[in-house]
Amino acid sequence: MKIKEILPNLPDNSIVSSDIKCVISDSRQVTAGDLFIAITCDTVIDNIRAAIKNKAAAIVLEASVHDKVRQHFPTTIFIVVANAREALSVAAAHLYPTQPNNIFAVTGTNGKSSVITFIRQILGELGQTTASFGTVGLELTAQPEIASLINVPKLTTPDAMSLHRMLHQLASRGIHNFAFEASSHGLDQYRLHQVRVGSAGFTNLTQDHLDYHDSMEAYFDAKIKLFTEVLADGRAATINVGCPYGKSLALMLRQKNKRVITYAVGAPADLVASKIHLESGRIKFNLVFDSKDYGQQEIAMAGIFQVENILCAIGMIMGMGYSLTDILKAVPRIKSAPGRMELVGHRSNGAAVYVDYAHTPDALMRALQALRFHVKEGHRLHVVFGCGGNRDALKRSLMGKIADDFADVIIVTDDNPRHEDPSFIRAQVLANCPRGKDIGDRKQAIEQAIANLNTGDILLIAGKGHETGQLIKDEVIPFDDGQVAAKVLQKYEAANRSQTTSAR
């Protein structure tokens, strides 16, 4: 293939007419005959040097660094573009041109995994072949064997080449609908700009990733690119106006004459949940759209935030042209996403144990508030949680304060410390959590928390949810909150049976 076939907007010359074997953005993977796209970064000169050494056929780089790079490689002819990341997306889309017919993308701090899971399940109930991809991996409504045939990326929002390869493989195998999480990193780095998104959703925006974005304003600016730069013209945006950032986004999009479906719990919107009634493990609510009440809905989940996530999924599917009446037929059968307010089990005294992915201040607060409703007077709400290393350190004291405010018994433990000192991370959390107990070993923390449970208590193990590993330095140690908790509960159940047998 020729360079001009995958980067068609370049000026025609002898270089872009050259043949290449492959498009690569990692200089370590370059082989003779490849086109290397040099992403601008601190090591761009070293990366280009490595690509030249590996006999790259041509090199693409940004105009902003061209003069600096030319000083090091005066005899090398470069293909100069305005944005190397965007060029990589364009090349990926030309190399893998096929995509599922209907693509749903949701962004926001919390709730993304639940929304795409609900979209996949609802469309599956409507007889549509659907895949979802995000934090919990690739999931399909039918033909699960297809997943083993797909090159599944490891990141929530993978690099452009990996993403387009996956889309191409899914579409080629008959998957017509695809729902995925659009992360702020992926949007900021132009990984999604050639994906043909037909319905986009915004869940909320609360503090996270400030180690990357520096400010909430920059974080928000990255998120809104989904609606202003990626979402196809004339297609609908589904926005949570119960969130201040969502309210601003909806107003901005409507001023640009974009199609917008707003949703909220307890606030005016196009799509509203009213008359909410919480029961043990179930939620009932009335759904209102355009002031028309569509009757009571019931879902087997805990937490009002799940109602928000369902509203987002419903709005996004409506935005793709499905009728609300058909969608609501499927809603009672949907289940929560793995590791999202997931009930692990009970102790013999009736105390319940939940795991949840809550790893941001807002998510932890919402999860504790959701479970607090089910804690009867005289009983206690317990929490085990930690904060990740080499990530937004500002949220640590906030999460400590939230735990201290909303839980009765608190254990602070390790959660993916990476290359930081775990005890230092815990100390930052505990500085604002005077009632917290410091137990660094996560397994011991869970064991101790379950041992502390009295009749009617509830325990939330927060932070990891579906994850199956603990990241310590560069090593992933196998660890699953749900499995660890289940084994501890089984131990207590076995002990209880033994005592019952002995009493006879």
N, C-alpha and C positions, 0 to 999 in steps of 0.2 A: 504494500500500500504506500501511497505517497503522502507526504506531510500535508499538502494542500487539501487532501480528501478528508482529513480529520480536523484540520484547523482552516476552514474554508474562507475566513475573512482576512487572511494574511495577503499582503501584496504579492503578486505572482512574480517569482524569480527562480533562478536555478536551484536555490537551496530548498524552497518549499516543494519543488518538483522532484526532490530526491526520494528514493524508496527507503522505507524503514521497516524494521521487523516488529517492534513493539513500542509502547509508550510507557515510560518509567519515571517516577518522581523520587525514588530512593536510589541514590548514586551507588549504593552497595550492590544493587541488583542489576545494574546496567551491564549489558553484554554487547559485543560488536554488532553494529547496525541498528541499535535502539535510538529512539528519540528521548532525550532527557529533558524533562521540564523542571527547571531549578526554582523551587519555592524560596522566596526571599526570607532569610533568617540569618542568625549570627554566623552560621557556618556555611553560608552559600558559596563562598570562594573555595573552601575545602571540598564541598560537594561537587562543584564543577570540575575541580582538579581530578577528583576520583572518577568522574564520568568520562573525562578525556582519557585518563589512563586505561579505562575499561573499553575504549574505542567506540564511544557513542557516535552515531552518524551525524547528529545535530543536537544543538542545545537551545532551549527556549529560556529566556530570562526576562525580568521586568525592566522597563525603561528606567525606573528609579535607581537601579543599581548597575546599569549598563556601563557607565563611565568608570565606576570604581572597579568593576570586574575586568574591563578591557586593559587596565593598567597591569593586571597580573597575566593576562592571556592576549597579548597584542596581535597575534597572528590568527586567532580563532574568530571565525565569523559566527555571530549569534543571531537567532531569531528573536526579535524584541517585541514584547507585548505589554499592554498596560497592566494586566493582572495575571500572574502565572497560575494562581489557584483557579481562576475562572477558565483559563485556557485548558487546564487539566480536566475540568468538568465538561467543556465542549468536546475535547478529544474523547473522553469516556463515553459521552452520549453518541458520538459517531461510530465508535468501535462496537458499542452494544446498543443498537438503535431501538430494540423492542422493549416495551414496558407494558405492565398490566393496564387494562382499559381505564380503570377507576382507581386513582391513587389518593389516599387520605393522609394528611400530615398534621400532627398535633404538636404544639409547643407549649411551654410553661414550666414552672419550677416543679410543681407536684401534680400527680394525677395522669401523666402521659401514658404510662404502662396500662393503667386501668382503662383509659379511653380506647386505646387501640385493641385491647382485649375484648371490650364490649362491642366495638365495631365488627371485629372478626366473628364473634359469636352471633350477633344479630343477623349479619348477612348470611352466615352459615344456616341459621334457622329459616332464612328466606330462600334457601336453595342456591346460594351463590358461592362459588369457589373463591376463598379468601385466605390471604396470608397476612400475618402481622409480624413486625420486627421492631425490637427495641431492647430495653434493658434485660428482659427475660429471654431474649433470643428470638429465633424464627419459629413461629407456630402456624399451623394450617388447620382449617376447619375440616378438611377431608384429605384423603390421600397423604397421610403423614409420612409415607415412605419417600415422598418427593424431597423432604427436607434433607435426607441423606445424600441426595444427588446435587444439592446446591452448595456452592462455595459460600458458606455463611461467614460474614465478617465478625470480628470480635468486639468492635467498638459499637456503642449505641448508635452514633451516626458515623458510619465508616468513611474512609476516603472515597473520593468520587469514582475511581476506577472499580473498587470493590462493590460499591453500591450499585452502579450501573450493570456490572456483571451479574449480580444477584437478581436485579429487576429483569434483565434479559432472560436469565435461566428460568425464572418463575413464569414469565409470560409465555415462553416457549413450551412450557409444560402445562399450559391451560389454566393458569391462575389469573383470573380476570380482575380481582380486587386486591389491593395492597394497602395496609394501614401501618404507618411507622411514626416513630418519635423523631421530631426535628429538634435536635439539641442546639443550644446557643453557640457552641463551638462549631458545629457543622455549618450553621447559617453564616456565622462570622467568617468562616474560611471557605465559603463558596462551594462547599461539597454538594449542595442540593440544587444549585441554580439551573441545572438542565433536567431536573426531574419534573415530569408533567403532572403537577399536583392539581387535582380537580376539586378538592374540598379541604379546607384548612381550619384548625381549631386552636383556641387559646384558652388554657385552663386558669392560670393565675401567675403572679410574679411575686416572689418573696426572696429573702436573702439566700444566695448560694452562688458559688463560682466567682466570688469577688477576687479570688487569687488570680483569675484570668482577665476579668472584665474591668477591674479597678473600681467601678462605681455601679450603682443600680441603674443609672441613666444609660451607661454603655451596655449593660446587660439587657435592658429593654430595647435599645436600638438594634441589638443583634436579633432579638426575638421577632421584631416586627418585619424584618426582611422576608420572613415567610409569606407575609401578606402583601408587601409592596414590591417584592422582586421575584418571588418564586411562584406564588399562586397564579394560575392561568387567568387571563382577562375574562371577566364576565362570570367567574365562578364564586361560590359563596364562602364567606368567612364566618365561623361560629365562635362567638366571643362571650366569655364570662364577665358580665358587667357588675357582678357582685364584688369584683376586684377593682380597686381604683385604676390600676394600669389597664385593665380590660375595658373599663368605661372610657378612658382616654383613647384607646386604640379603636373602639367601635365608632366614636365620634369622628376621629381622623379619617377612617375608611369611608364613612358615609359622606363626609365632605368631599371625598374623591370619587363619589358616585359608585362605590363598590357595593356588591351584594353582601349584606350582613344579617346574620341571625343571632340575636342576643339571647342569653340564658342567665338565670339566676335563681338562687334560693333565698326567698325573703326580700326581694328587690324587684322593681318593675323591669320587665324584659319581654321579648317575644315568646320565649319558652320558659315557663315558670313551674316550679314544684311548690304546691301549697298543701295545707292540712297534713303536715308530716307527723307520722306517728311511729315512734321507735319501740320495738319489742326486742326480746332476747334473740339476737341473730337475725332479725328481720326488720325491714323498713316498709311502711306503707305511706304513700303520698298521692295526691291528685296532680295530674299533669294538665297544665293550661297552655294552649298555644293560640296566639292572636285573640286572647280573651275568651276562647271557647274551652270549656272544661271537658277533657277527654276521659274523665273518670279516675277511679282509684287504681294505682299500680302497686305491685308488691314485689320486693326483691329479697333474696336470702343473703343479706349482708349486714354489716354493722358500720355505723358512721354516716353522718349527714353528708360528709365530703363525697361519699360514693354516689349520692343523689346528684351532686354537681357533675361528677364524672359521667354518669348516665345521661344527663341532659346534654352534655357536650357531644357524646357519641350519637345521640338521637339527632341533634341539630346538624352534625356533620353528614349523617346519612341522608337526612332530608335535603341538605345542600347539594347532594349528588342526584336528587330527583326522585327518591323513594317516598311513598306516602306514609304519613304519620300513623295512619290506621294499621298498615301492614307492619310497621316497625314495632308498634306497641304489642302486637300479638307475640312477638319474640322476647320482649323484655322480661317476663316472669321466669324465663328459663336460663337467663345468663348467670354466670358465676364470677366471683372475684378473681382477679389476676393472682398468680402464684406469689406468695409472700406479702400480699396486701391485705392487712387486717385478717390474717388467716388463723382460724382456730386450730390449735395443735391438739388440744384435749383438755381433760379435767383431772384434778386429783380426786381421790375417792370422797373427799369432804366437799366436793362440788366447786372448788376453786378452779377458775378457767385460765388457760395460758394461750396468749395470742403472739404471733410474730408479725412484724410490719416493717416495710422498707424505710419508714420515716427516718430521714437523715438530715433534714433541714429544720430550722427552728419552727417554721409554720407547720410542717408535716408532723413534727413531734407534738406540738400543741393540739392539732386537730385530732390526732390519734388518741391522746390522753383524754381530751374532751369527749370523744365518741365513747370511750370505754367507761368514763366516769358516770355516764348516764345509767349504766347497768350495775354500778356498785351501790348496793343498798346501804341504808344508814347503819352505822356500826361496823361496817366492813371496810377493807382498804384496797386502794389501787397501787400496785407495785410497778416499777419500771426498771429495766436493765438497758443501758445504752452507752454509746461512746461516740467519739468523733474521729474522722479520718485524718491521717497524716498527710503533709504536703498538699493540703487543700485549704480553702477559706478558713483561716484561723479565727476570724472575727465572730463566727457563729458559735464558737465553743462556749463562751460565757453566756451567750443568749440561750443556748440549749440547756445549760445548767440551771439558769434562772427559771426557765419554763418547767423543767422537771421539778424544781423545788416548789413552784407555785401550784402545779396541777397533779402531782403524785403524792402519795402518803409514805411510801417506802421506796428508796432510790439506791440503785447500785450503778456506779460509773465504772465502765470496763473498757477494753481495747476494741477498736473497730478499724481494721486496715491501717495500722500505724505507718506503713510504708517505711520511709527512711528517717522519720522523726523518733525521738525518744518517747515511748508510750507513756511513761510516768509524767513527762512534761505536759503531754496532751491532756491527760486525766486531771492534772493539777489546774490547768486552765479552765476546765469544765467545773471542777469542784470549787474554784474560787468564788463562783456565784451560786453554789449549791451546797449550803452549809449542812443540810441533812443527808447529803449523799455519802454512801460508803464506797471506799476505793478497793475494788477487786480487779486487778489487771487481767488475770487469766479469764477469758470469756466463758470457758466451760465451767470453771468454778463459780463464776458469777451467776450463771444460769442455775446451777445446782443449788446454790445458796438461796437464790430468789424463790425457787420452787419449794424448798424446805421451809421458807418463811410463810408460806400461804396458809391462811386459816379458812375455815368454812365461809364461803361467799366472797372471798377475795378474788381479784383479777390481776393477772400479770401481763404486762406488755414487754416483749423483747424487741427492741427497736433498732433500726439501722441497717440490717443486712437483708432482711426479707428473703428473697429467692436465692441469694448468693450462696455459693457452695465452697467458698474459700476465704481465708484470712490472709491479707497481703502484708507480709512482714519483710521489709527491705525489698529484694527482687523476687522473693519466693512466695508462691501461693500455697499456703498450708490448708489442706482439706478441712472445711468447717461449715456446718449447716445448722443454723439456729433451730430450725424446726425439728431436725433429726435428733439433735442433742437434747432438746426439751422433751421430745417424745420418749426417748430412752429413759430419762429421769422419771417421767410420769409412769412408765411401765414398771420401773423399779418399785415405786410406791404402791402401784396396783398389786404387784406380786406380793409385797410385804403385807398389804391389807388382806389379801386372800389367805395368806399363811396364818395370820392372826385369827381370821374368821374360822378357818379349819381347826386350829388349835382350841378355840373356844368351844367347839362342838365336842 
